Amino acid sequence: MGNAAELWTTGRRRLYSEVVKTRQDTHAAAAGRRGGRADLVSAGGYAVAGSMRDGGVACDGSRTVCDDGAARNDGVGDGGMCDDVTCDGGVCVVMPTYNERENIEPTLAALFEWNPGVHVLVVDDNSPDGTGEVAEAISAGDTRMHVLHRDGKNGLGPAYLAGFGWALQRGYATLCSMDMDGSHRAQDLHAMLQIVAADPTIDLVIGSRRIPGGRTEGWSRHRNWISSAGSWYARTMLGLGVRDMTSGLRAYRARILRASNLRSVEANGYVFQIDMTRRVAMAGGNIAEAPIVFPERVHGRSKMGIGIVAEAMWRVTGWGLRRLFERS
């Protein structure tokens, strides 16, 4: 079936269309340019550069289990004391975890089924349920799997920054963020990586619940309203056209992360995703949104709380007011 994804560039909007086939179908995509518009279509035009069925260029590094004792909070330092792995290009999916023991095996199995060429970095915050130990056991038998241990539950933003720092230092070309709780589908990441492969001018692809073809499953009307209202408030205050500002399923090019001043990031909770969106935009990056299905988690409990919502409100308000004052 056909879904739509929108790409915002400085000063103008271009429309992307993509065809994502069902799991049983053979995946194919082609891209063509007509009349100044770019389209991803199921046939015609020119073929997508490099089939992304395997997730892109694979790395040959050995498995890595890391101790984050030396990593700094900005995530762009050493990334922990590790048996090193280097990668000339390729995709690294950074997945923070805290008490996701029940989800880690099925989530990783689906991820590697749809994207067998990617590498995964699990960033575990010393989960009491043993998630980190399960991740280590999986990594012992799979060279695509790496584990970064942190001392405790220090927030989503710092976990992603530590993971991004680790992956940037090792030369990955595309860095993805993805939840371990099963709410981010592997087939949606696959489609997003196809977009990255098709157009080298795109710097960030956001998996969006808020554009045609995107949706949530198992959410109450109240929860959907809060999520939509939060994205509306953020894009209004920050002057951005992105429809799903808080989505955590993303694919960044390494170049835009290096240009986004990660050392100055202070956002801790889910507002980290909003902060990263505005930083990519401020760095001149092109941002695309691809439709995704966001199901409710099956196992475990959501990490969302009133403190996370409060942090998002005051940070977004502060950034928005600063933007208005700077324009005046």
Summary of the structure (lengths in Angstrom):
residues: 328
radius of gyration: 18.7
end to end distance: 46.0
largest distance: 57.6
contacts: 1130
relative contact order: 0.15
helix: 36%
strand: 23%
